Amino acid sequence: MLAHNQGIVIPGYTMSAVPDAIRPDAALIAALERSNYHPLWDRYKRITPMAPAAGDAPMHWRWRDFEPFTARASREVPIEDVERRAIIMVNPAFGGATTTTGNLIGAFTILNPGDRAVPHRHTASAIRFATRAEGAFTIVNGRRCEMNEGDLVLTPPMCWHGHINQGEARTVWFDAANMPLVCDLDASFFEPGSRGAEAFWEVDEGDERLWKGAGLAVPGQTGAASAAHSAKYHYPGAVTRALLAAIPPGDDGARHLRYTNPATGGAVMPSLDCYAMRLARGAATRARRSTANAICLVVSGSGSSTVGGATFGWEKHDVFTIPHWTWATHTAAEGHADLFVVTDRAMYEHLGLLREEMQ
């Protein structure tokens, strides 16, 4: 417990430095605390801060540093012995917790030719974004989803999913999930599948065919997609790239696309919200900040970002974070550059806690 006579400084204000011994209510406060009560009047600024203050600084993981670990993991970690051969990016600000930035983890998953990552399901929401994944497939609730360059595959809460590499080379893709949030809420459920369930893998794209045509809907199927998450699981990268080339820049100077639930136009999942961003060469975007947290994957090109007080250069397949309520601006170095951004924005939006600003 924080002592009342510490003169503690909280961002935006300073607490009273009046010693407990001379407070007229000191004895009352002590009696309340001994009886498992807290008075509001002496600590309200502690429990209602004036503005968000991220506990983590932005982090940047270079692919050239990360890639050797994927090669080692492919040799030293038999897929038969583990649930997933994935390496998670960890921010040390969280004291050893497996967290990339607030509420989110980012990782890369590795499969050797012929590998199968056993089916399972869980309450955490997750996505897969194909980087070097040609030959790999993710099976989601009986749908076989390709993982070509730039493809996004959803694995919504409690959807059975597994991964298989049917190509001739090692595959790697980017993952993100909201496991830290779910665990903090103590709402995590996990169900392992069977490694011997051959029928799980013997499927085609199934109902994913119903959601291929943008602007077209199958009568009677709209209700299936009106649930919390999108009924469309596979978003091809080729379509995303074509749209980014066609749309005009937004107010901040970048071109933005939101991956959406085709039935509602909202986020793909209640607690994960995904975006594609195209940056023009040499033109810094206007600075933005949001109450949401974000993990950014460099899909193509090179450039630099200033996030809070940190500026760093990035290249293809690098990953960096934008902690909540932290100003961020981005610049492409040569030609345009594309970023994939996964956030927890939808959760803040649903809770009425979303606030965003642009300079």
Secondary structure, DSSP 4 states (H G I P E B T S, - for coil): ---TTS--EETTEE-----GGG-TTHHHHHHHHHTT---STTTHHHHS-SS---SS---EE-HHHHHHHHHHHHHHS-GGG-S--EEEE--GGGTT-S-SBTTBEEEEEEE-TT-EEEEEEESS-EEEEEEE-TTEEEEETTEEEE--TT-EEEE-TT--EEEEE-SSS-EEEEEEE-HHHHHHTT---EEE--TT-HHHHS--SGGGGGG-STT---TT-GGGG-SSS-S--EE-HHHHHHHHHHSPP-TTSSEEEE-B-TTTSSBSSSS-EEEEEEEPBT-PPPPEEESS-EEEEEEES-EEEEETTEEEEE-TT-EEEE-TT--EEEEESSS-EEEEEEESHHHHHHTT---EEE-
